[in-house]
Amino acid sequence: MKNNKIWYLGYLISLVLLIVIFTLDLNRSTQTAVTILFSFVLAITHVNIIHNKMIAKDKEYNILSKDERNEMIRDKVNAMNSVVLISFIGIITVVFIVYEWYIPAIITGSMIIMDPIIMIFISRFYEKRF
Amino acid sequence: MENKLEELRKKKGITQEELASALEVSRQTIGSLENGRYNPSIILAFKISRYFGVPIEEIFIYQEDENEE
């Protein structure tokens, strides 16, 4: 329940962002960015609240969420998904370079460089934990 | 890992769903355990052992050579 209450803060943040969208005179790019941020925050908040409520109330959903085999499958899927996505980003980076779009290429290239660094930090965190 | 889970379950006269519900896992996990596609965690192995009242070593058969491959 404690975790659920923190997530309700997301609704508040979404409301604030909505007010910002409709009240402030933002330029088009900023308004688009704030709208996307609002959608993201609202979606994540709502899904997590519903998930936590179902965990508490629906026994079958609780079992399926916490089932060890399902957790193992989720871990493997996330790991493989990460590799596939980084590969796609790599291909996109090459395309950007071919078209001489260097700034987007630097951004996507940085993501590829950061990936193993982030993995090292996350790995260190879990090594201390387990 | 080979196991006698299906044999024990049928001897007790319960379905995979009933066993899954008792062990608080999904039916698919029970299915995967029975056909040897998935090996349980130590906690789940103890739960199974306690449920059937049979020692773990009599349910799950660990074969050294098979696992070294």
N, CA and C atoms of all chains as a GROMACS GRO file, in nm:
protein
  597
    1MET      N    1   0.083  -0.122   0.000
    1MET     CA    2   0.000   0.000   0.000
    1MET      C    3   0.086   0.126   0.000
    2LYS      N    4   0.200   0.122   0.070
    2LYS     CA    5   0.286   0.238   0.076
    2LYS      C    6   0.332   0.276  -0.064
    3ASN      N    7   0.375   0.176  -0.143
    3ASN     CA    8   0.419   0.200  -0.280
    3ASN      C    9   0.308   0.260  -0.364
    4ASN      N   10   0.186   0.211  -0.344
    4ASN     CA   11   0.071   0.259  -0.418
    4ASN      C   12   0.048   0.407  -0.393
    5LYS      N   13   0.066   0.451  -0.270
    5LYS     CA   14   0.041   0.592  -0.237
    5LYS      C   15   0.143   0.682  -0.308
    6ILE      N   16   0.266   0.637  -0.320
    6ILE     CA   17   0.368   0.717  -0.389
    6ILE      C   18   0.329   0.736  -0.536
    7TRP      N   19   0.273   0.632  -0.594
    7TRP     CA   20   0.235   0.638  -0.734
    7TRP      C   21   0.124   0.741  -0.760
    8TYR      N   22   0.038   0.765  -0.660
    8TYR     CA   23  -0.068   0.865  -0.677
    8TYR      C   24  -0.010   1.004  -0.704
    9LEU      N   25   0.116   1.022  -0.662
    9LEU     CA   26   0.186   1.148  -0.691
    9LEU      C   27   0.196   1.171  -0.842
   10GLY      N   28   0.201   1.063  -0.915
   10GLY     CA   29   0.208   1.071  -1.061
   10GLY      C   30   0.085   1.139  -1.119
   11TYR      N   31  -0.032   1.111  -1.058
   11TYR     CA   32  -0.155   1.178  -1.102
   11TYR      C   33  -0.144   1.329  -1.081
   12LEU      N   34  -0.086   1.366  -0.967
   12LEU     CA   35  -0.070   1.507  -0.935
   12LEU      C   36   0.024   1.575  -1.036
   13ILE      N   37   0.134   1.507  -1.065
   13ILE     CA   38   0.231   1.560  -1.163
   13ILE      C   39   0.165   1.573  -1.300
   14SER      N   40   0.084   1.473  -1.336
   14SER     CA   41   0.012   1.476  -1.465
   14SER      C   42  -0.082   1.596  -1.470
   15LEU      N   43  -0.150   1.620  -1.358
   15LEU     CA   44  -0.243   1.734  -1.352
   15LEU      C   45  -0.170   1.866  -1.368
   16VAL      N   46  -0.056   1.875  -1.302
   16VAL     CA   47   0.027   1.997  -1.312
   16VAL      C   48   0.071   2.018  -1.458
   17LEU      N   49   0.116   1.910  -1.521
   17LEU     CA   50   0.160   1.918  -1.661
   17LEU      C   51   0.044   1.959  -1.752
   18LEU      N   52  -0.074   1.905  -1.724
   18LEU     CA   53  -0.193   1.940  -1.803
   18LEU      C   54  -0.225   2.089  -1.790
   19ILE      N   55  -0.215   2.138  -1.669
   19ILE     CA   56  -0.240   2.281  -1.644
   19ILE      C   57  -0.136   2.365  -1.720
   20VAL      N   58  -0.012   2.319  -1.717
   20VAL     CA   59   0.097   2.390  -1.788
   20VAL      C   60   0.066   2.395  -1.938
   21ILE      N   61   0.020   2.283  -1.992
   21ILE     CA   62  -0.010   2.276  -2.136
   21ILE      C   63  -0.117   2.378  -2.176
   22PHE      N   64  -0.221   2.386  -2.093
   22PHE     CA   65  -0.336   2.470  -2.130
   22PHE      C   66  -0.324   2.615  -2.085
   23THR      N   67  -0.239   2.643  -1.991
   23THR     CA   68  -0.234   2.781  -1.940
   23THR      C   69  -0.115   2.860  -1.990
   24LEU      N   70  -0.002   2.795  -2.005
   24LEU     CA   71   0.118   2.869  -2.046
   24LEU      C   72   0.126   2.880  -2.199
   25ASP      N   73   0.180   2.988  -2.242
   25ASP     CA   74   0.194   3.010  -2.387
   25ASP      C   75   0.331   2.957  -2.431
   26LEU      N   76   0.333   2.827  -2.457
   26LEU     CA   77   0.460   2.762  -2.491
   26LEU      C   78   0.478   2.756  -2.642
   27ASN      N   79   0.603   2.751  -2.684
   27ASN     CA   80   0.625   2.732  -2.828
   27ASN      C   81   0.593   2.587  -2.864
   28ARG      N   82   0.581   2.560  -2.992
   28ARG     CA   83   0.528   2.431  -3.040
   28ARG      C   84   0.609   2.313  -2.989
   29SER      N   85   0.744   2.328  -2.997
   29SER     CA   86   0.831   2.215  -2.955
   29SER      C   87   0.816   2.186  -2.807
   30THR      N   88   0.813   2.292  -2.727
   30THR     CA   89   0.801   2.274  -2.582
   30THR      C   90   0.667   2.213  -2.547
   31GLN      N   91   0.561   2.260  -2.614
   31GLN     CA   92   0.427   2.208  -2.589
   31GLN      C   93   0.421   2.059  -2.625
   32THR      N   94   0.484   2.023  -2.736
   32THR     CA   95   0.487   1.882  -2.777
   32THR      C   96   0.560   1.799  -2.672
   33ALA      N   97   0.674   1.851  -2.626
   33ALA     CA   98   0.753   1.778  -2.527
   33ALA      C   99   0.675   1.760  -2.397
   34VAL      N  100   0.609   1.868  -2.353
   34VAL     CA  101   0.532   1.861  -2.227
   34VAL      C  102   0.413   1.766  -2.243
   35THR      N  103   0.351   1.768  -2.360
   35THR     CA  104   0.237   1.677  -2.386
   35THR      C  105   0.282   1.532  -2.380
   36ILE      N  106   0.397   1.505  -2.441
   36ILE     CA  107   0.451   1.368  -2.439
   36ILE      C  108   0.485   1.327  -2.295
   37LEU      N  109   0.545   1.421  -2.222
   37LEU     CA  110   0.580   1.393  -2.083
   37LEU      C  111   0.455   1.365  -2.000
   38PHE      N  112   0.350   1.443  -2.021
   38PHE     CA  113   0.222   1.424  -1.952
   38PHE      C  114   0.167   1.284  -1.981
   39SER      N  115   0.167   1.246  -2.108
   39SER     CA  116   0.113   1.114  -2.148
   39SER      C  117   0.194   1.002  -2.082
   40PHE      N  118   0.326   1.019  -2.083
   40PHE     CA  119   0.416   0.919  -2.027
   40PHE      C  120   0.391   0.903  -1.876
   41VAL      N  121   0.388   1.016  -1.805
   41VAL     CA  122   0.370   1.012  -1.660
   41VAL      C  123   0.234   0.952  -1.624
   42LEU      N  124   0.130   0.995  -1.694
   42LEU     CA  125  -0.006   0.946  -1.666
   42LEU      C  126  -0.015   0.796  -1.692
   43ALA      N  127   0.040   0.754  -1.804
   43ALA     CA  128   0.032   0.612  -1.840
   43ALA      C  129   0.106   0.525  -1.737
   44ILE      N  130   0.229   0.564  -1.706
   44ILE     CA  131   0.310   0.486  -1.610
   44ILE      C  132   0.241   0.482  -1.473
   45THR      N  133   0.193   0.597  -1.429
   45THR     CA  134   0.125   0.606  -1.298
   45THR      C  135   0.005   0.515  -1.294
   46HIS      N  136  -0.082   0.527  -1.396
   46HIS     CA  137  -0.207   0.452  -1.396
   46HIS      C  138  -0.181   0.301  -1.402
   47VAL      N  139  -0.090   0.262  -1.488
   47VAL     CA  140  -0.060   0.118  -1.501
   47VAL      C  141  -0.006   0.062  -1.370
   48ASN      N  142   0.083   0.135  -1.305
   48ASN     CA  143   0.140   0.086  -1.179
   48ASN      C  144   0.037   0.079  -1.067
   49ILE      N  145  -0.052   0.176  -1.063
   49ILE     CA  146  -0.157   0.175  -0.959
   49ILE      C  147  -0.251   0.057  -0.981
   50ILE      N  148  -0.292   0.038  -1.105
   50ILE     CA  149  -0.381  -0.074  -1.137
   50ILE      C  150  -0.311  -0.206  -1.106
   51HIS      N  151  -0.182  -0.216  -1.144
   51HIS     CA  152  -0.104  -0.336  -1.118
   51HIS      C  153  -0.098  -0.366  -0.968
   52ASN      N  154  -0.066  -0.265  -0.888
   52ASN     CA  155  -0.056  -0.285  -0.742
   52ASN      C  156  -0.190  -0.324  -0.681
   53LYS      N  157  -0.298  -0.265  -0.733
   53LYS     CA  158  -0.433  -0.298  -0.682
   53LYS      C  159  -0.469  -0.443  -0.716
   54MET      N  160  -0.434  -0.483  -0.838
   54MET     CA  161  -0.465  -0.620  -0.879
   54MET      C  162  -0.380  -0.721  -0.802
   55ILE      N  163  -0.256  -0.685  -0.773
   55ILE     CA  164  -0.169  -0.772  -0.693
   55ILE      C  165  -0.234  -0.797  -0.557
   56ALA      N  166  -0.292  -0.691  -0.501
   56ALA     CA  167  -0.351  -0.700  -0.367
   56ALA      C  168  -0.486  -0.775  -0.369
   57LYS      N  169  -0.563  -0.760  -0.477
   57LYS     CA  170  -0.701  -0.812  -0.476
   57LYS      C  171  -0.720  -0.942  -0.555
   58ASP      N  172  -0.648  -0.956  -0.665
   58ASP     CA  173  -0.670  -1.071  -0.754
   58ASP      C  174  -0.563  -1.177  -0.729
   59LYS      N  175  -0.604  -1.288  -0.668
   59LYS     CA  176  -0.506  -1.392  -0.630
   59LYS      C  177  -0.437  -1.451  -0.753
   60GLU      N  178  -0.517  -1.473  -0.858
   60GLU     CA  179  -0.462  -1.534  -0.978
   60GLU      C  180  -0.358  -1.442  -1.043
   61TYR      N  181  -0.389  -1.313  -1.050
   61TYR     CA  182  -0.296  -1.215  -1.107
   61TYR      C  183  -0.170  -1.209  -1.022
   62ASN      N  184  -0.187  -1.214  -0.892
   62ASN     CA  185  -0.075  -1.213  -0.797
   62ASN      C  186   0.018  -1.332  -0.824
   63ILE      N  187  -0.041  -1.449  -0.839
   63ILE     CA  188   0.039  -1.570  -0.863
   63ILE      C  189   0.113  -1.559  -0.997
   64LEU      N  190   0.042  -1.514  -1.101
   64LEU     CA  191   0.105  -1.503  -1.234
   64LEU      C  192   0.218  -1.400  -1.233
   65SER      N  193   0.201  -1.292  -1.157
   65SER     CA  194   0.305  -1.188  -1.151
   65SER      C  195   0.429  -1.237  -1.078
   66LYS      N  196   0.406  -1.312  -0.970
   66LYS     CA  197   0.518  -1.352  -0.884
   66LYS      C  198   0.571  -1.491  -0.915
   67ASP      N  199   0.506  -1.561  -1.007
   67ASP     CA  200   0.549  -1.696  -1.044
   67ASP      C  201   0.696  -1.694  -1.088
   68GLU      N  202   0.777  -1.784  -1.031
   68GLU     CA  203   0.922  -1.780  -1.055
   68GLU      C  204   0.958  -1.808  -1.201
   69ARG      N  205   0.882  -1.897  -1.264
   69ARG     CA  206   0.910  -1.926  -1.405
   69ARG      C  207   0.878  -1.803  -1.492
   70ASN      N  208   0.768  -1.736  -1.462
   70ASN     CA  209   0.733  -1.614  -1.536
   70ASN      C  210   0.838  -1.505  -1.514
   71GLU      N  211   0.888  -1.497  -1.392
   71GLU     CA  212   0.995  -1.398  -1.362
   71GLU      C  213   1.120  -1.429  -1.442
   72MET      N  214   1.154  -1.557  -1.449
   72MET     CA  215   1.272  -1.598  -1.526
   72MET      C  216   1.253  -1.564  -1.674
   73ILE      N  217   1.134  -1.589  -1.725
   73ILE     CA  218   1.104  -1.558  -1.866
   73ILE      C  219   1.114  -1.408  -1.888
   74ARG      N  220   1.058  -1.329  -1.796
   74ARG     CA  221   1.065  -1.183  -1.809
   74ARG      C  222   1.209  -1.135  -1.811
   75ASP      N  223   1.292  -1.190  -1.724
   75ASP     CA  224   1.434  -1.151  -1.719
   75ASP      C  225   1.504  -1.182  -1.852
   76LYS      N  226   1.477  -1.300  -1.905
   76LYS     CA  227   1.542  -1.339  -2.032
   76LYS      C  228   1.491  -1.251  -2.147
   77VAL      N  229   1.361  -1.223  -2.145
   77VAL     CA  230   1.303  -1.138  -2.250
   77VAL      C  231   1.364  -0.998  -2.243
   78ASN      N  232   1.375  -0.944  -2.122
   78ASN     CA  233   1.433  -0.809  -2.106
   78ASN      C  234   1.578  -0.805  -2.153
   79ALA      N  235   1.653  -0.908  -2.123
   79ALA     CA  236   1.794  -0.913  -2.163
   79ALA      C  237   1.806  -0.918  -2.316
   80MET      N  238   1.726  -1.004  -2.378
   80MET     CA  239   1.731  -1.018  -2.523
   80MET      C  240   1.679  -0.891  -2.592
   81ASN      N  241   1.574  -0.834  -2.534
   81ASN     CA  242   1.515  -0.712  -2.587
   81ASN      C  243   1.618  -0.599  -2.588
   82SER      N  244   1.695  -0.593  -2.480
   82SER     CA  245   1.800  -0.491  -2.467
   82SER      C  246   1.902  -0.506  -2.580
   83VAL      N  247   1.944  -0.628  -2.607
   83VAL     CA  248   2.042  -0.654  -2.714
   83VAL      C  249   1.985  -0.613  -2.850
   84VAL      N  250   1.860  -0.652  -2.873
   84VAL     CA  251   1.796  -0.621  -3.003
   84VAL      C  252   1.782  -0.470  -3.022
   85LEU      N  253   1.738  -0.402  -2.917
   85LEU     CA  254   1.719  -0.257  -2.927
   85LEU      C  255   1.851  -0.184  -2.951
   86ILE      N  256   1.956  -0.227  -2.880
   86ILE     CA  257   2.088  -0.164  -2.900
   86ILE      C  258   2.138  -0.188  -3.042
   87SER      N  259   2.109  -0.306  -3.094
   87SER     CA  260   2.147  -0.338  -3.232
   87SER      C  261   2.076  -0.245  -3.330
   88PHE      N  262   1.945  -0.227  -3.306
   88PHE     CA  263   1.868  -0.135  -3.391
   88PHE      C  264   1.923   0.007  -3.384
   89ILE      N  265   1.956   0.050  -3.262
   89ILE     CA  266   2.012   0.184  -3.245
   89ILE      C  267   2.144   0.195  -3.321
   90GLY      N  268   2.222   0.088  -3.318
   90GLY     CA  269   2.349   0.084  -3.393
   90GLY      C  270   2.326   0.101  -3.543
   91ILE      N  271   2.226   0.030  -3.593
   91ILE     CA  272   2.194   0.040  -3.737
   91ILE      C  273   2.147   0.181  -3.772
   92ILE      N  274   2.063   0.236  -3.684
   92ILE     CA  275   2.013   0.372  -3.706
   92ILE      C  276   2.128   0.474  -3.704
   93THR      N  277   2.225   0.452  -3.614
   93THR     CA  278   2.342   0.540  -3.606
   93THR      C  279   2.419   0.539  -3.739
   94VAL      N  280   2.435   0.421  -3.792
   94VAL     CA  281   2.506   0.408  -3.921
   94VAL      C  282   2.430   0.481  -4.032
   95VAL      N  283   2.299   0.466  -4.031
   95VAL     CA  284   2.214   0.535  -4.131
   95VAL      C  285   2.230   0.686  -4.118
   96PHE      N  286   2.229   0.735  -3.994
   96PHE     CA  287   2.248   0.879  -3.969
   96PHE      C  288   2.383   0.926  -4.025
   97ILE      N  289   2.486   0.847  -4.003
   97ILE     CA  290   2.620   0.884  -4.051
   97ILE      C  291   2.622   0.887  -4.203
   98VAL      N  292   2.558   0.788  -4.264
   98VAL     CA  293   2.553   0.782  -4.412
   98VAL      C  294   2.486   0.907  -4.469
   99TYR      N  295   2.378   0.951  -4.403
   99TYR     CA  296   2.307   1.070  -4.448
   99TYR      C  297   2.370   1.201  -4.397
  100GLU      N  298   2.484   1.186  -4.322
  100GLU     CA  299   2.557   1.302  -4.268
  100GLU      C  300   2.473   1.380  -4.168
  101TRP      N  301   2.386   1.310  -4.096
  101TRP     CA  302   2.310   1.371  -3.985
  101TRP      C  303   2.390   1.344  -3.858
  102TYR      N  304   2.492   1.426  -3.838
  102TYR     CA  305   2.590   1.394  -3.735
  102TYR      C  306   2.540   1.411  -3.592
  103ILE      N  307   2.457   1.512  -3.571
  103ILE     CA  308   2.407   1.533  -3.434
  103ILE      C  309   2.319   1.415  -3.388
  104PRO      N  310   2.222   1.374  -3.467
  104PRO     CA  311   2.146   1.253  -3.426
  104PRO      C  312   2.236   1.130  -3.412
  105ALA      N  313   2.339   1.123  -3.499
  105ALA     CA  314   2.430   1.007  -3.492
  105ALA      C  315   2.508   1.009  -3.361
  106ILE      N  316   2.548   1.128  -3.317
  106ILE     CA  317   2.620   1.139  -3.190
  106ILE      C  318   2.529   1.099  -3.074
  107ILE      N  319   2.402   1.141  -3.081
  107ILE     CA  320   2.306   1.109  -2.973
  107ILE      C  321   2.286   0.957  -2.965
  108THR      N  322   2.257   0.897  -3.081
  108THR     CA  323   2.230   0.752  -3.077
  108THR      C  324   2.359   0.674  -3.050
  109GLY      N  325   2.471   0.724  -3.100
  109GLY     CA  326   2.600   0.659  -3.073
  109GLY      C  327   2.634   0.664  -2.925
  110SER      N  328   2.599   0.774  -2.860
  110SER     CA  329   2.623   0.787  -2.716
  110SER      C  330   2.543   0.684  -2.638
  111MET      N  331   2.422   0.657  -2.686
  111MET     CA  332   2.338   0.555  -2.619
  111MET      C  333   2.408   0.419  -2.623
  112ILE      N  334   2.469   0.390  -2.736
  112ILE     CA  335   2.537   0.260  -2.748
  112ILE      C  336   2.658   0.255  -2.656
  113ILE      N  337   2.730   0.365  -2.647
  113ILE     CA  338   2.848   0.370  -2.560
  113ILE      C  339   2.806   0.362  -2.413
  114MET      N  340   2.695   0.427  -2.378
  114MET     CA  341   2.648   0.429  -2.239
  114MET      C  342   2.593   0.294  -2.196
  115ASP      N  343   2.544   0.215  -2.290
  115ASP     CA  344   2.478   0.088  -2.255
  115ASP      C  345   2.566  -0.002  -2.168
  116PRO      N  346   2.691  -0.035  -2.208
  116PRO     CA  347   2.771  -0.122  -2.121
  116PRO      C  348   2.809  -0.054  -1.989
  117ILE      N  349   2.824   0.077  -1.991
  117ILE     CA  350   2.859   0.150  -1.868
  117ILE      C  351   2.744   0.141  -1.768
  118ILE      N  352   2.622   0.162  -1.818
  118ILE     CA  353   2.503   0.151  -1.732
  118ILE      C  354   2.489   0.008  -1.680
  119MET      N  355   2.517  -0.089  -1.768
  119MET     CA  356   2.508  -0.229  -1.727
  119MET      C  357   2.606  -0.259  -1.614
  120ILE      N  358   2.725  -0.200  -1.620
  120ILE     CA  359   2.825  -0.222  -1.514
  120ILE      C  360   2.774  -0.168  -1.381
  121PHE      N  361   2.717  -0.050  -1.384
  121PHE     CA  362   2.666   0.009  -1.260
  121PHE      C  363   2.550  -0.072  -1.202
  122ILE      N  364   2.459  -0.114  -1.289
  122ILE     CA  365   2.344  -0.193  -1.243
  122ILE      C  366   2.393  -0.328  -1.189
  123SER      N  367   2.492  -0.384  -1.258
  123SER     CA  368   2.549  -0.512  -1.216
  123SER      C  369   2.612  -0.500  -1.077
  124ARG      N  370   2.687  -0.393  -1.055
  124ARG     CA  371   2.749  -0.369  -0.923
  124ARG      C  372   2.644  -0.358  -0.814
  125PHE      N  373   2.532  -0.291  -0.846
  125PHE     CA  374   2.423  -0.276  -0.750
  125PHE      C  375   2.368  -0.412  -0.709
  126TYR      N  376   2.343  -0.497  -0.809
  126TYR     CA  377   2.286  -0.627  -0.779
  126TYR      C  378   2.387  -0.723  -0.717
  127GLU      N  379   2.515  -0.703  -0.748
  127GLU     CA  380   2.618  -0.788  -0.686
  127GLU      C  381   2.626  -0.762  -0.536
  128LYS      N  382   2.606  -0.638  -0.497
  128LYS     CA  383   2.608  -0.605  -0.353
  128LYS      C  384   2.482  -0.655  -0.284
  129ARG      N  385   2.374  -0.659  -0.361
  129ARG     CA  386   2.245  -0.696  -0.303
  129ARG      C  387   2.232  -0.847  -0.283
  130PHE      N  388   2.287  -0.926  -0.377
  130PHE     CA  389   2.271  -1.072  -0.369
  130PHE      C  390   2.404  -1.140  -0.332
  131MET      N  391   1.622  -3.177  -1.542
  131MET     CA  392   1.625  -3.268  -1.428
  131MET      C  393   1.499  -3.354  -1.428
  132GLU      N  394   1.522  -3.484  -1.416
  132GLU     CA  395   1.405  -3.573  -1.409
  132GLU      C  396   1.336  -3.558  -1.274
  133ASN      N  397   1.207  -3.583  -1.275
  133ASN     CA  398   1.134  -3.575  -1.148
  133ASN      C  399   1.012  -3.665  -1.152
  134LYS      N  400   0.959  -3.685  -1.031
  134LYS     CA  401   0.840  -3.772  -1.020
  134LYS      C  402   0.717  -3.690  -0.987
  135LEU      N  403   0.718  -3.567  -1.025
  135LEU     CA  404   0.609  -3.476  -0.988
  135LEU      C  405   0.476  -3.521  -1.046
  136GLU      N  406   0.476  -3.557  -1.174
  136GLU     CA  407   0.351  -3.599  -1.238
  136GLU      C  408   0.296  -3.724  -1.170
  137GLU      N  409   0.388  -3.814  -1.141
  137GLU     CA  410   0.349  -3.941  -1.078
  137GLU      C  411   0.285  -3.915  -0.941
  138LEU      N  412   0.350  -3.828  -0.864
  138LEU     CA  413   0.298  -3.797  -0.730
  138LEU      C  414   0.164  -3.725  -0.738
  139ARG      N  415   0.153  -3.635  -0.835
  139ARG     CA  416   0.029  -3.558  -0.851
  139ARG      C  417  -0.088  -3.651  -0.887
  140LYS      N  418  -0.062  -3.742  -0.979
  140LYS     CA  419  -0.169  -3.832  -1.022
  140LYS      C  420  -0.207  -3.930  -0.911
  141LYS      N  421  -0.106  -3.967  -0.834
  141LYS     CA  422  -0.132  -4.058  -0.721
  141LYS      C  423  -0.221  -3.989  -0.618
  142LYS      N  424  -0.203  -3.859  -0.604
  142LYS     CA  425  -0.284  -3.781  -0.510
  142LYS      C  426  -0.422  -3.747  -0.569
  143GLY      N  427  -0.434  -3.766  -0.701
  143GLY     CA  428  -0.563  -3.743  -0.767
  143GLY      C  429  -0.599  -3.596  -0.784
  144ILE      N  430  -0.501  -3.514  -0.811
  144ILE     CA  431  -0.529  -3.372  -0.831
  144ILE      C  432  -0.483  -3.327  -0.970
  145THR      N  433  -0.543  -3.218  -1.015
  145THR     CA  434  -0.506  -3.165  -1.147
  145THR      C  435  -0.386  -3.071  -1.133
  146GLN      N  436  -0.330  -3.035  -1.248
  146GLN     CA  437  -0.217  -2.939  -1.246
  146GLN      C  438  -0.262  -2.806  -1.186
  147GLU      N  439  -0.387  -2.765  -1.219
  147GLU     CA  440  -0.438  -2.638  -1.167
  147GLU      C  441  -0.447  -2.640  -1.014
  148GLU      N  442  -0.494  -2.751  -0.962
  148GLU     CA  443  -0.508  -2.762  -0.816
  148GLU      C  444  -0.371  -2.760  -0.749
  149LEU      N  445  -0.275  -2.830  -0.809
  149LEU     CA  446  -0.140  -2.831  -0.753
  149LEU      C  447  -0.079  -2.691  -0.761
  150ALA      N  448  -0.098  -2.626  -0.876
  150ALA     CA  449  -0.046  -2.490  -0.894
  150ALA      C  450  -0.105  -2.396  -0.790
  151SER      N  451  -0.233  -2.407  -0.767
  151SER     CA  452  -0.300  -2.321  -0.669
  151SER      C  453  -0.246  -2.346  -0.528
  152ALA      N  454  -0.223  -2.471  -0.496
  152ALA     CA  455  -0.172  -2.506  -0.364
  152ALA      C  456  -0.029  -2.454  -0.343
  153LEU      N  457   0.050  -2.457  -0.451
  153LEU     CA  458   0.190  -2.413  -0.441
  153LEU      C  459   0.206  -2.265  -0.473
  154GLU      N  460   0.097  -2.201  -0.513
  154GLU     CA  461   0.098  -2.059  -0.549
  154GLU      C  462   0.192  -2.029  -0.666
  155VAL      N  463   0.184  -2.115  -0.766
  155VAL     CA  464   0.254  -2.091  -0.892
  155VAL      C  465   0.152  -2.106  -1.006
  156SER      N  466   0.195  -2.076  -1.127
  156SER     CA  467   0.104  -2.088  -1.240
  156SER      C  468   0.095  -2.234  -1.285
  157ARG      N  469  -0.014  -2.265  -1.354
  157ARG     CA  470  -0.032  -2.402  -1.406
  157ARG      C  471   0.079  -2.434  -1.506
  158GLN      N  472   0.120  -2.334  -1.582
  158GLN     CA  473   0.227  -2.353  -1.681
  158GLN      C  474   0.359  -2.394  -1.615
  159THR      N  475   0.382  -2.343  -1.498
  159THR     CA  476   0.504  -2.380  -1.424
  159THR      C  477   0.498  -2.528  -1.386
  160ILE      N  478   0.382  -2.572  -1.340
  160ILE     CA  479   0.366  -2.714  -1.304
  160ILE      C  480   0.388  -2.800  -1.429
  161GLY      N  481   0.330  -2.759  -1.540
  161GLY     CA  482   0.347  -2.832  -1.665
  161GLY      C  483   0.493  -2.841  -1.706
  162SER      N  484   0.562  -2.730  -1.697
  162SER     CA  485   0.705  -2.726  -1.734
  162SER      C  486   0.790  -2.809  -1.639
  163LEU      N  487   0.752  -2.808  -1.511
  163LEU     CA  488   0.824  -2.890  -1.412
  163LEU      C  489   0.807  -3.037  -1.444
  164GLU      N  490   0.685  -3.076  -1.474
  164GLU     CA  491   0.655  -3.218  -1.497
  164GLU      C  492   0.725  -3.272  -1.620
  165ASN      N  493   0.736  -3.191  -1.724
  165ASN     CA  494   0.803  -3.244  -1.844
  165ASN      C  495   0.953  -3.210  -1.846
  166GLY      N  496   1.003  -3.162  -1.735
  166GLY     CA  497   1.148  -3.143  -1.720
  166GLY      C  498   1.206  -3.023  -1.791
  167ARG      N  499   1.120  -2.936  -1.842
  167ARG     CA  500   1.170  -2.818  -1.916
  167ARG      C  501   1.220  -2.710  -1.821
  168TYR      N  502   1.170  -2.716  -1.697
  168TYR     CA  503   1.206  -2.612  -1.600
  168TYR      C  504   1.242  -2.677  -1.467
  169ASN      N  505   1.350  -2.626  -1.405
  169ASN     CA  506   1.390  -2.675  -1.273
  169ASN      C  507   1.345  -2.574  -1.168
  170PRO      N  508   1.286  -2.622  -1.058
  170PRO     CA  509   1.232  -2.528  -0.959
  170PRO      C  510   1.344  -2.464  -0.878
  171SER      N  511   1.310  -2.352  -0.817
  171SER     CA  512   1.402  -2.291  -0.720
  171SER      C  513   1.401  -2.379  -0.594
  172ILE      N  514   1.496  -2.356  -0.506
  172ILE     CA  515   1.506  -2.436  -0.383
  172ILE      C  516   1.380  -2.419  -0.297
  173ILE      N  517   1.327  -2.298  -0.297
  173ILE     CA  518   1.206  -2.270  -0.217
  173ILE      C  519   1.088  -2.348  -0.272
  174LEU      N  520   1.070  -2.344  -0.404
  174LEU     CA  521   0.960  -2.418  -0.465
  174LEU      C  522   0.978  -2.568  -0.446
  175ALA      N  523   1.101  -2.615  -0.455
  175ALA     CA  524   1.130  -2.757  -0.435
  175ALA      C  525   1.090  -2.800  -0.292
  176PHE      N  526   1.121  -2.715  -0.195
  176PHE     CA  527   1.082  -2.744  -0.056
  176PHE      C  528   0.931  -2.743  -0.039
  177LYS      N  529   0.866  -2.649  -0.107
  177LYS     CA  530   0.718  -2.640  -0.099
  177LYS      C  531   0.656  -2.768  -0.154
  178ILE      N  532   0.710  -2.814  -0.267
  178ILE     CA  533   0.659  -2.936  -0.331
  178ILE      C  534   0.680  -3.055  -0.238
  179SER      N  535   0.800  -3.061  -0.183
  179SER     CA  536   0.835  -3.170  -0.092
  179SER      C  537   0.741  -3.172   0.029
  180ARG      N  538   0.716  -3.056   0.084
  180ARG     CA  539   0.629  -3.045   0.200
  180ARG      C  540   0.484  -3.079   0.164
  181TYR      N  541   0.443  -3.039   0.046
  181TYR     CA  542   0.305  -3.063   0.002
  181TYR      C  543   0.277  -3.213  -0.011
  182PHE      N  544   0.374  -3.283  -0.072
  182PHE     CA  545   0.353  -3.426  -0.093
  182PHE      C  546   0.401  -3.511   0.026
  183GLY      N  547   0.477  -3.448   0.116
  183GLY     CA  548   0.529  -3.523   0.231
  183GLY      C  549   0.636  -3.622   0.189
  184VAL      N  550   0.709  -3.586   0.085
  184VAL     CA  551   0.814  -3.673   0.030
  184VAL      C  552   0.944  -3.592   0.026
  185PRO      N  553   1.060  -3.653   0.062
  185PRO     CA  554   1.187  -3.577   0.056
  185PRO      C  555   1.217  -3.529  -0.086
  186ILE      N  556   1.287  -3.416  -0.094
  186ILE     CA  557   1.319  -3.356  -0.224
  186ILE      C  558   1.393  -3.454  -0.315
  187GLU      N  559   1.487  -3.529  -0.256
  187GLU     CA  560   1.570  -3.621  -0.336
  187GLU      C  561   1.486  -3.733  -0.399
  188GLU      N  562   1.370  -3.758  -0.341
  188GLU     CA  563   1.284  -3.862  -0.399
  188GLU      C  564   1.191  -3.806  -0.506
  189ILE      N  565   1.183  -3.675  -0.513
  189ILE     CA  566   1.099  -3.612  -0.616
  189ILE      C  567   1.185  -3.571  -0.736
  190PHE      N  568   1.296  -3.504  -0.706
  190PHE     CA  569   1.383  -3.455  -0.815
  190PHE      C  570   1.510  -3.538  -0.819
  191ILE      N  571   1.537  -3.589  -0.939
  191ILE     CA  572   1.653  -3.679  -0.954
  191ILE      C  573   1.766  -3.602  -1.021
  192TYR      N  574   1.868  -3.573  -0.943
  192TYR     CA  575   1.983  -3.499  -0.994
  192TYR      C  576   2.086  -3.596  -1.047
  193GLN      N  577   2.116  -3.579  -1.177
  193GLN     CA  578   2.216  -3.668  -1.237
  193GLN      C  579   2.337  -3.585  -1.275
  194GLU      N  580   2.452  -3.617  -1.216
  194GLU     CA  581   2.576  -3.540  -1.234
  194GLU      C  582   2.612  -3.522  -1.380
  195ASP      N  583   2.616  -3.633  -1.456
  195ASP     CA  584   2.660  -3.630  -1.596
  195ASP      C  585   2.569  -3.543  -1.681
  196GLU      N  586   2.437  -3.554  -1.656
  196GLU     CA  587   2.337  -3.480  -1.736
  196GLU      C  588   2.356  -3.330  -1.718
  197ASN      N  589   2.386  -3.288  -1.595
  197ASN     CA  590   2.397  -3.145  -1.566
  197ASN      C  591   2.531  -3.087  -1.605
  198GLU      N  592   2.635  -3.175  -1.622
  198GLU     CA  593   2.765  -3.122  -1.664
  198GLU      C  594   2.763  -3.085  -1.811
  199GLU      N  595   2.671  -3.148  -1.885
  199GLU     CA  596   2.659  -3.114  -2.029
  199GLU      C  597   2.603  -2.973  -2.038
   0.00000   0.00000   0.00000
